[in-house]
C-alpha cells in the first residue's frame, strides 16, 4: 500500500509541476529581530486591498500566512486579540507568565523529527525545544495519570507514569496487565498505522476535484473507514480490561471527547505523536507564534494586525464569490478575492456570512448535526521560588475520577448552579515554568502553575455579554470552588507549594470567547467523532463552495499544533498550488520522511 501510494504521489506531482510549474516558497530572515511582529489595527495601519486575507492569527492562520507571504503574496492577517498565537499565546501578570493551553508537543525535540523541522521552516530556523523527560526531579517522566481521589471518584488511587520510550512503556503496561500483552502490542501497531495515513489525507484534501476522485481510494478512504470507528470500540477489539482501556484512553483530555464518542483516529495519532518525545518550546509557546509571525509581518507588504475583529465576509451580490472583509471597529472594507478563515467554523458560517446565503445553507444544516466540545475552567497560579528549589517536576498531572470516562462524562452534565458540587471529568495541571529553561531569565525566582478542568459552557452562557472583571454571584462561587479543588489537589502531592502560593486567578469558558474569539467557549471546536468521517461532511476541507473562501484550523481535522500547522499549509496549497507540499517535504527532509515511512518515529536520543 505504501509503495503504491508513494508511486501515485510521485507521478501526480511530476504531472502537476509539468502542467502548472513549481510554486517556490522562499526563506526570509529579515524580520526576526523585530520585537513585536505585528501592529495595532488603526486608520493608519489598515490596508485597502490584499492578495490574501487571513482571519485569525492562531497557529493555523499564521502557518498559511507564512507559506503564502514567502511565496510572494501580500498577506493581511486579522486577529481580534491584542497579540498573535491563539492557543499558543502567553500572558503576564504580577511578575509571572503563563501559557494558555500548550502542555507539550511530540515529534518536535530534535531535527530528526518532522514537526521540529516544519516549525523551524515556518519561523526560519528559530525554534528550540526542551526535553520534558530530561527532568532532575522526575527523570524520564512526562505524564502522571491518577484515577480516583477527586471528590466524585471512588477515593482509591490507581497511578501510572508515562514516558517517551515506547518499549519501556509497553513493558510497564504489560507488567500491570499481564493478561493483555498481545493486545497492547497490537494497539501500538494500530496507532502507528493510522498515524501514517494523516499527511496523505491532508495532501488529498488540496488536490483538484478530478485528482481527488482518482486518488480517493488510496489517500482518503483508508483513514475515513477507520475514522468511523470509536476509540472505545477499537480498544475493545484489542484489549478487554476496562482499566487498561482507561489507561490507553486518557489522552481524551487533549481533545475533549471521551472514548465511546471519539473517533479512533484522534486517540491513535496522539499516542503516535507522543511515542517518541514530549517537548516544550524554549521561550514558551508565544515564541513559536512570534516566530511564525516574523516570517510574515513586513514581507512583500504583508501585515499582521491585532485588535482587528472582522464583522463580516463581503460577498458578491449572488453570494458566490468572496470580495473582502468588513471590519467591526470602523466598518472599513479590505478588498481581496482570497480569504482564509482559520477561526471556528461555526463563527465563519453563522457570524461572518449571512445566514440567508443559499450556498452555505447546507453547511449550516450539516453543522447542526455535529456536537462541539466543552470549555474549560482555568487556574493560573504564581509560586515564590524556583522549580528546582521547590522540587517541582516538568511532567503533566492528569486526574480522573475513575477509568470509565464516559460514565463520568454523563454525570458531569449535572447542573452545579444549584448544588455547587462541581462534578469533574478531569483536572490536569503542570508547572509550565519548569519545562522552559529560559523562563527564569525572564522571571527570576518564580514558578507558575496552570490547571484545567472541562466544564459545560451552558453553566455560564447567561453571562456571555459581560466582561471578565464584571462577573459576580454564582460565577465567582464556581470559580472559588474550582480554585479550592485545584489547590487541595496540588498541595496534597506537593505540600511545599502551600506557603509559597503568591497569587492565583481563575478563568471560565467565557474567557475563551473574550480573549480567543471561541465559539461559545469551546476549547477544541467541533468534536472529532466517527460521524465526522462520513461522506456527509466531505465539505470540511480547505476549499469551500464560495469562490475565494478557504478554511483552516482545528475544525478541519482536530485540535493540536501539528494539525493546526497542517491545516494552514493545506489552505495555502488550496489557494496556490498543491506543489507547496513539496516545499513542506523538503523542509522536513527527504531522508527523515523516508526513515519515518519505513521505521516509524525514533526513540529518545542517548546522551
PEBELGI-V740865 format. One record per residue. N is the residue number from 1. SS is DSSP state (H for helix, E for strand, L for the rest). NEAR is the number of other ideal C-beta (glycine too) atoms within 8 Angstrom. Layout:
# PEBELGI-V740865
n-><N/N>
ss-><SS/SS>
near-><NEAR/NEAR>
This chain:
# PEBELGI-V740865
n-><1/2/3/4/5/6/7/8/9/10/11/12/13/14/15/16/17/18/19/20/21/22/23/24/25/26/27/28/29/30/31/32/33/34/35/36/37/38/39/40/41/42/43/44/45/46/47/48/49/50/51/52/53/54/55/56/57/58/59/60/61/62/63/64/65/66/67/68/69/70/71/72/73/74/75/76/77/78/79/80/81/82/83/84/85/86/87/88/89/90/91/92/93/94/95/96/97/98/99/100/101/102/103/104/105/106/107/108/109/110/111/112/113/114/115/116/117/118/119/120/121/122/123/124/125/126/127/128/129/130/131/132/133/134/135/136/137/138/139/140/141/142/143/144/145/146/147/148/149/150/151/152/153/154/155/156/157/158/159/160/161/162/163/164/165/166/167/168/169/170/171/172/173/174/175/176/177/178/179/180/181/182/183/184/185/186/187/188/189/190/191/192/193/194/195/196/197/198/199/200/201/202/203/204/205/206/207/208/209/210/211/212/213/214/215/216/217/218/219/220/221/222/223/224/225/226/227/228/229/230/231/232/233/234/235/236/237/238/239/240/241/242/243/244/245/246/247/248/249/250/251/252/253/254/255/256/257/258/259/260/261/262/263/264/265/266/267/268/269/270/271/272/273/274/275/276/277/278/279/280/281/282/283/284/285/286/287/288/289/290/291/292/293/294/295/296/297/298/299/300/301/302/303/304/305/306/307/308/309/310/311/312/313/314/315/316/317/318/319/320/321/322/323/324/325/326/327/328/329/330/331/332/333/334/335/336/337/338/339/340/341/342/343/344/345/346/347/348/349/350/351/352/353/354/355/356/357/358/359/360/361/362/363/364/365/366/367/368/369/370/371/372/373/374/375/376/377/378/379/380/381/382/383/384/385/386/387/388/389/390/391/392/393/394/395/396/397/398/399/400/401/402/403/404/405/406/407/408/409/410/411/412/413/414/415/416/417/418/419/420/421/422/423/424/425/426/427/428/429/430/431/432/433/434/435/436/437/438/439/440/441/442/443/444/445/446/447/448/449/450/451/452/453/454/455/456/457/458/459/460/461/462/463/464/465/466/467/468/469/470/471/472/473/474/475/476/477/478/479/480/481/482/483/484/485/486/487/488/489/490/491/492/493/494/495/496/497/498/499/500/501/502/503/504/505/506/507/508/509/510/511/512/513/514/515/516/517/518/519/520/521/522/523/524/525/526/527/528/529/530/531/532/533/534/535/536/537/538/539/540/541/542/543/544/545/546/547/548/549/550/551/552/553/554/555/556/557/558/559/560/561/562/563/564/565/566/567/568/569/570/571/572/573/574/575/576/577/578/579/580/581/582/583/584/585/586/587/588/589/590/591/592/593/594/595/596/597/598/599/600/601/602/603/604/605/606/607>
ss-><L/H/H/H/H/H/H/H/H/H/H/H/H/H/H/H/H/H/H/H/L/L/L/L/L/L/L/L/L/L/L/L/L/L/L/L/L/L/E/E/L/L/L/L/L/L/L/L/E/L/L/E/E/E/E/L/L/E/H/H/H/H/H/H/H/H/H/H/H/L/L/L/L/L/E/E/E/E/E/L/L/L/L/L/E/H/H/H/L/E/E/E/E/L/L/E/E/E/E/L/L/L/L/L/E/L/L/L/L/L/L/L/L/H/H/H/H/H/H/H/H/H/L/L/L/L/L/L/E/E/E/L/L/L/L/L/L/L/L/L/L/L/E/E/E/E/E/L/L/L/L/L/L/L/L/L/L/E/E/E/E/E/L/L/L/H/H/H/H/H/H/H/H/H/H/H/L/H/H/H/H/H/H/H/H/H/H/H/H/H/H/H/H/H/H/L/L/H/H/H/H/H/H/H/H/L/L/L/H/H/H/H/H/H/H/H/H/H/H/L/H/H/H/H/H/H/H/L/L/E/H/H/H/H/H/H/H/H/L/L/L/H/H/H/H/H/H/H/L/H/H/H/H/H/L/L/L/L/L/L/L/E/E/H/H/H/H/H/H/H/H/H/H/L/L/L/L/L/E/E/E/L/L/L/H/H/H/H/H/H/H/H/H/H/L/L/L/L/H/H/H/L/E/E/E/E/L/L/L/E/E/E/E/E/E/L/L/L/L/L/E/E/E/E/E/E/E/L/L/L/L/L/E/E/E/L/L/L/E/E/E/L/L/L/H/H/H/H/H/H/L/L/L/L/L/L/L/H/H/H/H/H/H/H/H/H/H/H/L/L/L/E/L/L/E/E/E/E/E/E/E/E/E/E/L/L/H/H/H/H/L/L/L/L/L/E/E/E/E/E/L/L/L/L/H/H/H/H/H/H/H/L/L/L/L/H/H/H/H/L/L/L/L/L/L/L/E/E/E/E/L/H/H/H/H/L/L/L/H/H/H/H/L/L/L/E/E/E/E/E/E/E/E/E/E/L/H/H/H/L/H/H/H/L/L/L/L/H/H/H/L/L/L/H/H/H/H/H/H/H/H/H/H/H/H/H/H/H/H/H/H/H/H/L/H/H/H/L/L/L/E/E/E/E/E/E/E/L/H/H/H/H/H/H/H/H/L/L/L/L/L/L/L/L/L/E/L/L/E/H/H/H/H/L/H/H/H/L/L/L/L/L/E/L/L/L/E/L/E/E/E/L/L/H/H/H/L/L/L/L/H/H/H/H/H/H/H/H/H/H/H/H/H/H/H/L/L/L/L/H/H/H/H/H/H/H/H/H/L/H/H/H/H/H/H/H/H/H/H/L/L/L/L/L/L/L/L>
near-><6/7/6/8/11/9/8/10/10/8/8/11/11/8/8/11/11/6/5/7/5/7/9/6/9/7/7/9/6/6/12/8/4/9/4/4/12/13/9/7/12/6/6/4/10/12/9/5/7/11/8/15/15/16/14/16/18/15/16/17/20/18/17/17/18/14/16/14/15/12/13/6/11/10/16/15/19/17/15/9/14/4/10/17/16/14/12/14/14/12/7/7/9/6/6/12/11/12/12/10/7/12/8/12/13/13/13/11/11/8/6/7/15/10/13/15/13/12/13/13/11/14/14/13/6/8/13/6/13/12/10/14/13/6/13/4/11/9/8/9/14/13/12/12/12/12/13/13/8/12/7/9/11/6/5/6/7/9/8/10/10/9/10/15/9/10/7/9/11/11/8/9/14/11/7/9/14/7/5/13/9/6/11/15/9/9/13/12/8/11/14/10/8/15/11/10/10/11/7/12/11/13/14/12/13/12/11/6/6/6/9/12/7/6/13/10/6/11/12/12/9/10/13/10/8/12/12/9/9/13/14/11/9/15/13/9/5/10/13/6/9/8/10/14/14/14/13/12/14/11/10/14/10/9/16/12/12/11/14/8/9/16/15/15/12/13/18/13/13/12/12/12/11/13/12/13/14/13/13/14/15/11/8/12/12/13/11/15/18/11/14/16/15/14/14/16/13/8/12/8/6/15/12/16/15/14/11/12/10/13/9/10/13/9/12/7/3/5/11/8/10/14/10/13/16/11/16/6/8/5/6/9/9/15/8/16/6/11/15/16/14/16/11/12/13/13/11/14/11/9/7/12/13/7/8/4/10/6/8/13/9/7/11/11/8/11/12/6/7/12/6/10/13/12/17/11/15/12/15/14/14/16/15/8/9/9/13/7/6/13/9/11/11/14/13/11/11/13/11/17/13/11/11/8/13/11/8/15/10/7/9/12/7/8/6/11/7/5/5/9/8/10/10/13/12/11/13/13/13/13/13/14/13/14/11/13/5/9/13/10/5/6/10/5/7/14/15/15/16/13/13/12/14/13/12/8/12/5/11/14/8/4/9/9/3/8/6/9/4/6/12/5/6/6/11/9/9/16/11/9/10/13/11/8/14/14/11/8/13/13/10/6/7/9/7/8/13/7/5/11/12/7/9/11/7/12/9/15/18/14/11/13/12/8/8/10/11/12/9/12/14/15/15/11/13/13/13/12/12/11/9/13/12/9/4/7/11/6/9/9/9/13/7/8/6/13/6/11/10/14/18/16/17/14/10/14/8/10/12/11/11/10/12/16/15/12/19/19/15/15/16/15/15/12/11/11/10/11/13/15/11/10/11/11/9/8/10/11/8/8/6/12/11/8/10/10/8/5/5/4/9/8/9/9/7/3/2>
